[in-house]
Each structure stands twice: as structure tokens, then as C-alpha cells.
Amino acid sequence: MRSKKTNMSVKQNFCGRTRREFLWETGCGFGAAALASLLSVGGFFGSSASGAPAIANPLRPKPSQMPSKAKSVIFLFMYGGPSHIDTFDYKPGMVGMDGKTVAVKTFGRGGHKSEGCIVEPRWKFRQRGECGKWVSDLFPHLGDCVDDIAFVHSMTAESPIHGSGLLMMNSGRLQSGSPALGSWVNYGLGSPNDNLPGFVVMLAREGGPINGAKNWSSGFMPASYAGTIFRANGSPLDDLSRPQEMTRPIERDMLDSLGRMNAVHHAARPDQQELAARIATYELSYRMQAEVPDVVDLGQETEATKKMYGLDNDKTRDFGTRCLLARRMVERGVRFIQLYSGGGHNDDNWDAHGDLIANHSRHAGATDQPIAALLKDLKQRGLLDETLIVWGGEFGRQPTAEYGVGTGRDHNSYGFTMWMAGGGVKGGATIGATDEIGSAAVEKPFHVKRLHATVLQQLGLDPNRLSYFYRGLDQKLVGVEAVEAIRELIA
Amino acid sequence: MLSQVRFAIFALIAGAVSIGRAQAAEPSVAFQRDIKPLLARRCFSCHGPNKHEGGLRLDKPEGAVAELDSGKHAIVPKNVDESELVARVTAADESERMPPEGKALTPAEVDALKRWIASGAKYEKHWAFVPPERHAPPEVTNKDWAQNPIDAFVLANLEQNGMEAAPPADRRTLARRAYFGVTGLPPTNEQLQAFLDDASDDAWPRLVDSLLASSHFGEQWARHWLDLVRFAETNSFERDGLKPNAWKYRDYVIRSFNDDKPYDQFVREQLAGDELEHVTDDSMIATGYYRLGTWDDEPADPLQARFDDFDDVVSTTSQVFLGLTVGCARCHDHKIDPIPQTDYYGLLAFFADITPYADVSERDPDRFSQWDMSKPEDRAHRAELHSSEDKIGKEMHAIEEVGVARMSAGEQEIARTPDRSRLIQEKLQQHLNESEWAQWQDSSKRFSAVQEEIKKLPPPEAALALAKCNPRPEETHILMRGNAHVPGDVVEPHFPAICGDEAPKISLAAADAHSSGRRRVLADWMVSPRNILTARVIVNRVWQHYFGRGLVRTANNFGELGTPPTHPELLDYLALWLVDHNWQLKPLHRLILTSNAYRMSDAGNSQALATDPTNDLLWRFDMRRLSAEEIHDAALVASGEFNPKMFGQGYYPKLAQEVLATQSRPGNGWGKSPRDDRSRRSIYMHVKRSLLPPLLTAFDFPDVDATCEARFVTTQPAQALALLHGDFLNDQASKLATRVEKEAGSDLKAQIAESIRLGLDRPASDEEIAEGLDFLNRLTSQCGQKSTEALKYWCLTVLNLNEFVYLD
């Protein structure tokens, strides 16, 4: 047996609980009986005012497993797959090669090919920032921020198909049914905010992404951990707004009567704490109606700020508004925020199969200024250090033409670029590389799991210990085998 | 901004509690019950399957008695003093004491370890892997209470722990409990009154019989089954395409439960309905079971995706029917349960004749997954026409592609979208030479002619099913680390080794046979008397849905990582009882429903709460929240809108624009259903994987991509918002108000009483009348509402009460 000393390093299971205890705690549908042991004698009402409900709340803040750098994540999802060689992965060697047929292995929606016709990067690159990072002219504003950004040029994913590719980037699996990254984060850390969901998803005006709600599903975890759709316009959350005829005083009257009758019902069942919990959710939802709209009240922002995010411009207003909302949510402690750039199908997102120039001009044009504003704004408010920004799509794009004529590029999961900023990331760093035409990662290839591991680690979660017992197995976001964060990316 | 109250989503999660067995009369110690969980919790992380620090591993008997690095022995059977383990867990010196982290073992735990070592330190088999034993119902003191064998087992346990059973619940509570439990619906006021007025001795068993005879029984219990078999009507992934006729499987399950089809037959039909002596339409529909899972129509790695689909079948089948989680053994031997990788692939081999859901190149499930049930001659004719349609279609496509290749990139892009046909109409001719164009036109004419012919046929009557199988499937290999591209040894179909049965001999099927015959062998084995798991697993599920949890809480996992049964003898008793009763489930339901255990009150009792706060010993009934579907359906019953129409194609509940906007093509795959369709039970809602109705998911409708053994029960503000602000409840409240006005007239007191009666199945109290009067008065005088509007809000309030949502 071991001596005490060597045992100091013993790693317990997640949150210091054993597998079996954890199974019970997260397990399913056991109803009232199972609950009693978790409840304090004083009951819910006695403790709710202190902010520590006696009833076990799955989103209660939990201590991180390791020291953390970031508190929140903003995942800027460039849906459709931006072309890395037209954005941040500088390929000077391709200049002059346009139209040349080269032998290159590609795999996209058009299947496997072994040769193709080069489409030169369609934008000029120039060096930006102290670090001298080469950035395409698609991103004049973002170019200002490169000293805060770490670029990973050697990302790889398992699927060059939108459906399974989105699932992989969001949940680490090619199939639906597993929790999204945001669900894992909220499961691991809980949510410190009082009035907002811990995992927020904001979609583009063009529509939702392929797979719809599967992209932010909590899979086999309770729905409490699923992403919540948050809207800048209309009712921010589903059913948050009262039906038109129902005034706030009417609702108050309803809640008062409801409360009194529920209290009589509960008095006859004093040990049933779930009744008290349900009563409390009604008061909470009433307060949320006043307080959630406060998040979307951009009237509180200065004109300069709004202008910085591009709210004065039709092109940038949609994404800019959502970036600004993301900052306001970070300020309020929302743990994980995902913004989609682009939605729907075809050129309504970064999926540039046809006219690359029109497509990328549109989507970069809509996001460049807002993202730069978000980075600068967070920085000036001292929030960038504790907010991890992730930028990228489900894959990149091929160096060659998809069709005989035209500039369109098919999908490419053999190599693509993602970047991170803030949250303990090494600004100005460039990590890994694709080959000279960007067809595949050749130097330090990183699987999507490495990216997920990095996000978890920066938040103070151990990617190899954050587990959820399901289907007879300790399920992990990064899978069964140990996965390391991308060390080069961390400051 | 930050309020004191959290945005909290309060899940009701289970606490880990084990009952103080030390109080029990018998001083015996059981390895599985008392020792293994202790070792697993406190020792295995360093001395278990993964790490053997100091040369010790305690998960295997050989390891426990082996010589340690120190030369000592952790366990010397029958010799407590020589056992180093005892010395170390009791060491006074903290640096010596094990385990090094956390508190020292309790005296009771140490005592159990000593007694176990003294009795020989036997590693007994996990309970579920030992065949069920016949136990006579035990003797109890309170014989009057224990007429039913269930009660004898329950009470014996309680008496051993010095506890009593709770008194019976009142008759109104009981009636509601049974109506919801058996049918998923509340009683109507007339039904309830009839029972309350029935003073005869057998009023209860007669109520039970009438409920079990109700067609709503099948609907309620089918919903439980649909959770298990990951029922959904679409494929997930980008297109989330429709699975035609999946609803027929749902109807099959409802009918099977209503007809009290013996469970062994139910199992056989789903697993091998295409391989039975008498293949019927119903038994073919049952094989739709295999087709309910997700399916990627555009897999990045087709071979791996094929094995992902096999995994769905193997994992779902083993969990649903056997209560075994074999999924881990896809990549490696199971770490805890004795399930080697060969067993996983041995099971997979039984399913090897299953074709993919559809051929990826066509994305059309017709050939593999749609079974034509029409008359043979119609079937042949249709098949012929479809085959020429295919052939001509391919000709046309080939010519079109010639033209498309000559178009601009933008147009080529359009050719991949639903706008292709318009593009072809408008532009194709310009990009073809004359002879190509003539050829295309000719094909196009023939194509239209065939389509006309097809239209004249009677509509096909098809089922989602195993329409096509491979009678002589390829060999099944073990896949190294689960990787489909790295095949290892060949395995033959065989049963999991823990079940102790020999591998079956399956003769090679004829080359032109429909299937390999392997699934029939598996199905027969599952329901054979020697199977130790199947009957236990299903009786546990029936128990679970009446009592809120199974005797084994982890209903899909009877393995060592599951929770052991709270009443193991009762579980075995019921399993054998079911088999003795021809596997018919209705008698089992009746046995449970007529027990005193089912009829106990759910009232608390401070002494019992202190002894057994989680009610593991079943000293009372557990209050429960209604499921999403029950809330939905009960609101329809209260409002009078309920449409009892059974069966048929699913309906589309109304979804808000904002919800549809989460789709990449808003509204795609979602139709509009007329109001009376939308007033049907929720089991008839269309289930689209990427667009589950928020009203249902807010109340814990499960993720439908994998089997769900038990639903979560969360309490969160989204539920309050859905019931207060959502269209559905507001609509039902309006209808309820109209009904109340109609039935109670204009007298406000009568209206309030009627709303309570319709919503909660009971007379209103004086306080509630006063509350209601005050409410209506406030709304009309202070908020300026018309009396009808005020009544609507009152009705909405009633439908939001805890009493509406929780069942005693």
C-alpha cells in the first residue's frame, strides 16, 4: 500500500466524488424520495435569500478543478467554414499559381480527389501589429488586435461535412446526442450569474445552422445544461414576454393567488421541498422579466461604443449587436456564449462553394469590425484576461477550385485555422502550419479535441477528469483517451 | 441587477444514501452489498483495475490475497489479524492509515471488512449475474397488511428496520394516482365520482381492471417504451430527414400493450419479427425498432458510420432488453463488468444481416427500410414501375450533368440545391448539343409517363421495417480500439459470457433467404427460461413507472456500476412470477396496483424521514411531478378540448416562429395540423429530432438520440414561463374558462368551484372560493378586465398550481 506522502497527488474523480456517488447524484428521475437527503432542514425559503438554495441546483457555482485563467467563453462560430488561406493562413507561394493543376489530396462534400486547380488567395495580406502577423485585407479592424490573438493554423477535424462537422466542433462527436462544449462547461463550473442562463446561443439573422438545436443540446445530461437561445430582438428568451393582453399587474395578481394556494398545498406536505422550489421559480421568472431585458437594453451604452461595434451600419449591425450583448453577458457572469456568424444555407454563411469573393466579403465584412470592437472593449474594461474568445468554423476550405469555372472552394477538414484571444492565451502567437497551399496541417496538427481541452483547461477544468457517468462509462468531452491542451497557445 | 435569487435550474437529484443495514437483525455481510462498494469508493482509485500501487489490486480475489511489494498480504482469508488491510485502515498513525485522503473508515465499515475477512473474504458474483431465485413471500408480523406477496416483501424489510408502512391514501388521491399511473390521464369528474360512490369491497380491484382495459393504458405505457427505444421520426444530422411510417411502430407498441401481448412475443417481434414462423404485418412493423436511430446520410467515414449504426443497435438492445451497458466494450474489455470486447462483437454478429437504413448514394430508405404491405400483385407492379422510374431518372441525370458541367460556377452551385429543377428547365438546353437535348427530351417524356402510371396505383401501404437484410453477412471482426478500419479476429455470434450460455449453432441461410436467422436465435435466447436478465429488467421497468423509480434505480444498467436493488428478493419474485404468468404484463400491473404498497399515502413522518429519508425501504408512496406529456394531456382534459382519437400519422403542435427560426430552413419538416388534431394526446406528436417542442423539453422530455431509462426531473424557470406565457396553456385556460361559464353559469362562486373541480378533481375549499372571488374582483375592478378575461386568468392560475403538476 501507499504511504501518505505519495498520496498527496492522488486525483479523485470529478469534484472529489466517487463514481458511484456521482452516478446517483446525476442520475435520472428518481423523484421526491431521492431528494430529501440533499435538503437542509430549514427548507428552501429560509435560504434562498442568502443566494444559496438548500435544494441542489445543478448550475450552482462549483469550484474549478485547477487554477483557472478564464471565467467566461465567447465562441464566435464562423458557420459554413471560412477559408483559412484567404483569412489568416498566409500563403505567399500561391501567388501566380492561379489556375494551375496540382496533385493534392482533398476531401470535401464532393468526395475524395487527388488533383485540383489552384484558386489563389483572393485578398492581399499585410503584416499587422507588433508581432507582424500576416492578415488578409478581409480583416482591416481585426488586424489591429493580432497582438492579443494566438492563431492555430494546424487544426484538423474528422468530417468535412457540415452536419457531422458542426456536431464535432460543438460536442466532440460526429453523431448527435452528446452534450455541447457549453453544456460541459456549465456542468463543470456552474453559473455564477443570477438571472441569465449559463449557456447562451445567439443566432444570425440569416437563420439557424444546419442541425439546428442539436448544436447546443445537452445530450445525455439534463436539459438544464442545454444552450438557451437568446435574441436581441423580440422576446430575448422563449416565453419570457407575457402574452400581449396579460399586463404585469394581472400577472402579479395571478402569482399572488398562486403563491397563497401553493402555500396551503405545501403546508400539508412540508417535507416535499420540490414544491417549494417550484414556487420559487415562479417568483424568479417574474423578476427575470424585468431584469433580462436589461441585458438587451443597449440604450445604456454610449454612442461611441455602439459605433465601435458597428451598430450604425446595416452591414455590421446584426453581428455587432450580438457582440455587444456578449460583452454585457460576460459582465453579468454568463459562462458560455456562442455567436453564429451566418445561418441557413449556401451563401448565407461562410460556405463559399460558388463566388468566394462575394461570400467572404459579405461575412468578413459583417464581423470584422464587431469582433475587433469586442476584443478592444473587453480589454479596455479589464475583462479580456478572464474572457476566452474562440474564433473559427467547423472546418476550413480547399486551396483548389470546386468547379471547372469559378473561385468556389469545397470544405477542408485536413487543415484549417482557428484562433483564441484573452483568457490566458499567448497574444501574437502563431502555432502549427499547413503545407504551402493550405491543403492539410503538416506541422503540429491539432484535433478538435485539443481545442476543447484547451478551453476546459483555461476555465480550470481538467479535460481528462471532467466526466459524466452515462451508458456504463465515465463520458468525457474529449473522449476516453487522455487529451492535452494546446500548450503553445497558453501564455 | 443581480438578484438574490438565482436563475437556478433546480434539478431534483438523487442523494447517495444507503440504509443503515447494521440495524437489521442479520449480522451477515455480503460482498456485493457491503464490501465491494466500500472498496470501490475508498480503495480502487489506487488499488483497482487501473492502478496497483504497492502491488495491490483489490478488484480481483487473486490480487487481494497476493503477496504485496512489502512481502505482506492485504487479505488473509479467515485471518483478520494477519490481514494487512485491516491493520492499515485502522492504523492510529495518520501517515500509515489508509485511505490516505478523506476521513478514516467508520467503525461500522471496518467491522464489515473484518467480518467479511473472517468469513473467508469471498468475492461473490454480482447479484444480477446470479440466476433469479425463488423466494416465498416472507413472514411478517402485520399479516393483515401483507395479503399481496409484494406487500410481504416490502413489509418484511420495513419490520426488520423497525419501521411501519404509511397508512393508505384517501380514495380520491388513489383514484388520481391510478388514472395517471395506468392511463396517463386524470379521471373525469364523472369517473372519479363513480369510484367515490362505490362502497363495495372490490371497488378498487374493479377500478384497476377497468383502467387496464382502457385503450389509454396502451398509450401511457407505449410512451415509456418509446423513451427506451429512442423513438423519433427523423434521422438527425443536416437534413434530419423524415423516416416514413415510423408512426406505425408507435401504434404497434400501443396496440401491443393494449392487447396484453406477452412480453416474450413483444421482444421476439421487435428483434426478429421478419424471422418468425408467422411473419405478419405487425411483426414486420415491429422491426422498425432497428430503424429508429439517427442516421448520417453524408458520413465523412462511411465504414465507421456503419459501425456507429451497429453500435446504436447493440447498445440500445443490450440496455433495453438485458439491462447491460456493453457499449464500453466496443473499444476495449469492460473495466468493471465482466464483458470482454469479444462479447460486444459477438452480440454485434447477431445483427450483421441488418442493412444500413438507406443507401447513402440514394438517401432514400425505400429499398432497405420500407416494407411494402400492399397486395402482392400491386407490390410487384409498383416495384417494376419504380425500377423503370429509377432507370430513366438516372439517364436524365447523366445527360443533365453533362450540361451542368458547362455552366458557370454559380449555376453549378444551384444545381446542388432544390432549385436544380428550375435551372434545368431554364438553362439545360443552352448547354447541350442537339442530339443530347433530343435524348434528354425523350427520357423526360418517358419519365413523365411512368410517373403517371405510378400515380394511378393505389397508395402504397408501407411500414418502417427491416425490408431488406443480408442473408449471408460478412464475417464480424473485433475492431481494434473500435476502429472499423482495423479489423482483428473473427467472432461468431455468441451470448455474453456472464450469462453462462453456450454459443448457438446457426446454420448458414439460403442465399436467397430474406435474412440470416441470427436475430431469431438471439430473441429466443433473450426470452428463454434460462435468461437471467430479461424478465428482471422488464418487471423493474413496470415497477419504476408506478413507484417513480425501479427496485433497481439504474433501469438500463444492472451491471456492477448500476445501483443494486433495494428489494432483491422481490425483484426475483416478480421476474419469475411474470414468466409463470406467460409473460403477460397486465396481470403484473394488476398485482402491483392492488398491493397495499401502491396504495400508501405519501405523507411524511418525521421518524421515518430521519431513518430513511430517501424512502429506499418504501415506507410511503413517493409524490411525483407529472411528465411533460401528462401535463399537456391533463390540461386538454381540464379544458374539455381533449380529442381521444387514437393512432395514425403524428400531428404538429404549434411552434412559435422564434423556435422555427433555430432551423437552417425555418419551418422545414414541420407542418400545420388542424386544431382538433392538436388536441390529441402528446404521444401522437410528430417527433423531429432537431425540433423537439419546447413545452415538452422544458419538462424533461428526453434527448431522443439514445435510449432513456428514466427521465430527469428538473424544476426550472423555463417551466414557469412556458405554463404562464406559452400559447398552449393560455389557450387551454381560455377554453377552460368558456367551459366553466357554460357549466356553472354566471355565479362567480359556482365558477370558481367548477374551475377547481375541473382542474383538480375535487371540491373547492372555502378559502379557495374566497381567494377566487377576490382575484376576479381585483382583475375586473382594478385591472379593468372583462369578467370572461378575468375568469381566464383565474383558470390559468389553477392550471399553474403545484397541485395540478404534482401527484400524491
Interface residues (C-beta under 8 A of the other chain):
Chain A: M1 R2 S3 K4 K5 N7 V10 K11 Q12 N13 T18 R19 R20 E21 L23 W24 E25 T26 G27 C28 G29 F30 G31 A32 A33 A34 L35 A36 S37 L38 S48 A49 S50 G51 P53 I55 A56 N57 P58 L59 R60 F107 R109 E158 S159 P160 I161 H162 G163 S164 G165 L167 L174 Q175 S176 G177 S191 N193 D194 N195 L196 P197 G198 L203 G207 G208 P209 I210 N211 G212 A213 K214 S217 S218 G219 F220 P222 A223 S224 A226 T228 I229 R231 G234 S235 L237 D238 D239 L240 S241 R242 P243 E245 M246 T247 P249 I250 E251 D253 M254 S257 L258 R260 M261 N262 V264 H265 H266 R269 P270 D271 Q272 E274 L275 A277 R278 I279 A280 T281 Y282 E283 L284 S285 R287 M288 E291 D294 R332 G333 G343 G344 H345 N346 H353 G354 D355 A401 E402 Y403 G404 V405 G406 T407 G408 S413 F469 R471 G472 L473 V480
Chain B: M1 L2 S3 Q4 V5 R6 F7 A8 I9 F10 A11 L12 I13 A14 G15 A16 V17 P37 A40 R41 S45 C46 H47 E53 G54 L56 L68 S70 A74 E84 R88 E94 S95 E96 R97 M98 P99 P100 E101 S236 F237 E238 R239 D240 T294 D296 E298 P299 A300 D301 A305 D308 S315 Q319 T325 V326 G327 C328 C331 H334 D337 A405 S408 A409 G410 Q412 E413 R416 T417 G548 R549 R553 T554 N556 N557 G559 L561 T563 D602 A603 G604 L609 P613 T614 N615 D616 D622 M623 R624 R625 A656 E658 V659 A661 T662 Q663 S664 R665 P666 R689 S690 L691 L692 P694 T697 A698 D700 D703 D705 A706 C708 E709 A710 R711 F712 V713 T714 T715 Q716 P717 A718 Q719 A720 L721 A722 L724 H725 G726 D727 N730 E767 E768 E771 G772 D774 F775 R778 L779 Q782 C783 Q785 E789 Y793 W794 L796 T797 N800 L801 N802 E803 V805 Y806 D808
